């Protein structure tokens, strides 16, 4: 896997974003995962807690509406550059006290970067990462 090499400090546009939230303690399926690209927005209804490891492969089982895709599309241009330079990292302590975690996969060309983020704001998250994380969480709440 290649890691994106970037020098600027502004967000870049990426080809595809796989994002989701997971919780160890909840009723029903505790995982929501989406795949966003210019062609559409899809949800993976087959993902389960514990399946969001570094080898996770998105399986689009539900196509979201054109309106939902339009609402999500700006995220492709808002990914903080610092996230593009990390791969297979855990930022904060996701789901350490049942607060949940965020799974994130950033794809641009041949580069595929995966990480897990704490839902809580932690000292190792910059203001840009915190803002992006809030946008992801707000969108996932709208997509319920």
C-alpha positions as CSV (number, residue, x, y, z in Angstrom):
1,X,0.0,0.0,0.0
2,X,1.2,3.5,-0.8
3,X,0.8,6.4,1.6
4,X,-0.2,9.8,0.1
5,X,2.7,12.2,0.2
6,X,1.6,15.8,0.6
7,X,3.3,19.0,1.6
8,X,0.6,21.7,1.6
9,X,-1.6,22.4,4.7
10,X,-5.0,22.7,2.9
11,X,-7.4,19.8,2.4
12,X,-7.2,17.9,-0.9
13,X,-9.8,16.2,-3.0
14,X,-9.6,12.4,-2.9
15,X,-11.1,9.7,-5.1
16,X,-13.0,7.7,-2.5
17,X,-13.7,7.8,1.2
18,X,-14.9,4.9,3.3
19,X,-16.0,6.0,6.7
20,X,-18.1,4.6,9.5
21,X,-18.7,4.5,13.2
22,X,-18.6,1.5,15.5
23,X,-19.6,0.8,19.1
24,X,-19.0,-2.2,21.2
25,X,-22.0,-1.7,23.5
26,X,-25.3,-1.0,21.7
27,X,-28.5,-2.7,20.6
28,X,-28.6,-4.3,17.1
29,X,-25.8,-3.8,14.6
30,X,-23.2,-1.5,16.2
31,X,-21.5,-0.6,12.9
32,X,-22.4,1.9,10.2
33,X,-20.0,2.1,7.2
34,X,-20.4,4.1,4.0
35,X,-18.4,4.5,0.8
36,X,-18.4,7.9,-1.0
37,X,-17.0,8.7,-4.4
38,X,-18.1,10.9,-7.3
39,X,-20.4,8.2,-8.6
40,X,-22.5,7.7,-5.4
41,X,-22.9,6.9,-1.7
42,X,-23.3,3.4,-0.5
43,X,-23.8,1.7,2.8
44,X,-22.3,-1.7,3.9
45,X,-25.0,-3.5,5.8
46,X,-22.8,-6.6,6.2
47,X,-20.1,-4.9,8.4
48,X,-20.1,-6.0,12.0
49,X,-18.2,-5.0,15.1
50,X,-14.7,-6.5,14.9
51,X,-14.8,-6.6,11.1
52,X,-13.3,-3.1,10.7
53,X,-9.7,-4.3,10.8
54,X,-6.9,-3.3,8.4
55,X,-8.0,-5.9,5.9
56,X,-11.7,-4.8,5.8
57,X,-13.2,-4.7,2.3
58,X,-16.3,-2.6,1.7
59,X,-19.3,-4.4,0.3
60,X,-21.9,-2.0,-0.8
61,X,-25.3,-3.5,0.0
62,X,-27.5,-0.4,0.0
63,X,-27.3,2.5,-2.5
64,X,-28.1,5.8,-0.8
65,X,-30.3,8.5,-2.5
66,X,-29.0,11.1,-4.9
67,X,-29.9,13.7,-2.3
68,X,-27.8,11.9,0.4
69,X,-25.0,11.6,-2.1
70,X,-25.1,15.4,-2.9
71,X,-25.0,16.2,0.9
72,X,-22.0,13.9,1.4
73,X,-20.0,14.8,-1.7
74,X,-18.3,17.9,-0.2
75,X,-16.4,15.6,2.2
76,X,-14.2,14.4,-0.7
77,X,-12.7,17.9,-0.7
78,X,-12.4,18.3,3.1
79,X,-10.1,15.5,4.2
80,X,-7.2,17.1,6.3
81,X,-3.9,16.5,4.7
82,X,-2.4,15.1,7.9
83,X,-4.7,12.2,7.7
84,X,-3.4,11.3,4.2
85,X,0.1,10.8,5.7
86,X,-0.9,8.2,8.2
87,X,-1.6,4.5,7.5
88,X,-2.8,1.8,9.8
89,X,-2.8,4.1,12.8
90,X,-5.1,4.5,15.8
91,X,-5.7,8.1,16.8
92,X,-6.8,8.5,20.5
93,X,-8.4,5.4,22.1
94,X,-11.4,4.5,20.0
95,X,-14.2,2.7,21.9
96,X,-12.1,2.5,25.1
97,X,-15.0,3.5,27.3
98,X,-18.0,2.8,25.0
99,X,-17.8,6.1,23.3
100,X,-17.3,4.4,19.9
101,X,-14.8,4.9,17.2
102,X,-14.5,6.1,13.6
103,X,-13.2,3.9,10.8
104,X,-11.6,5.8,7.9
105,X,-10.2,4.7,4.6
106,X,-8.9,7.4,2.2
107,X,-8.2,6.4,-1.4
108,X,-6.5,8.6,-4.0
109,X,-5.1,6.9,-7.1
110,X,-3.1,3.8,-6.0
111,X,-2.8,5.1,-2.4
112,X,-5.0,3.5,0.3
113,X,-4.7,4.9,3.8
114,X,-6.7,3.4,6.7
115,X,-7.1,4.5,10.3
116,X,-9.3,4.5,13.4
117,X,-10.2,7.7,15.2
118,X,-11.5,8.2,18.7
119,X,-14.9,9.8,18.7
120,X,-13.8,11.9,21.7
121,X,-11.5,14.8,21.0
122,X,-8.0,13.8,22.1
123,X,-4.8,15.8,22.3
124,X,-3.3,14.0,19.3
125,X,-6.2,15.3,17.1
126,X,-5.6,18.7,15.4
127,X,-8.4,21.3,15.1
128,X,-8.7,20.3,11.4
129,X,-9.1,16.6,12.3
130,X,-11.6,17.4,15.0
131,X,-13.7,19.5,12.6
132,X,-13.6,16.8,9.9
133,X,-14.5,14.2,12.4
134,X,-17.5,16.3,13.5
135,X,-18.6,16.6,9.8
136,X,-18.4,12.8,9.4
137,X,-20.5,12.2,12.6
138,X,-23.1,14.7,11.6
139,X,-23.5,13.2,8.2
140,X,-23.8,9.7,9.6
141,X,-26.5,10.9,12.0
142,X,-28.4,12.3,9.0
143,X,-28.0,9.0,7.1
144,X,-29.6,6.9,9.9
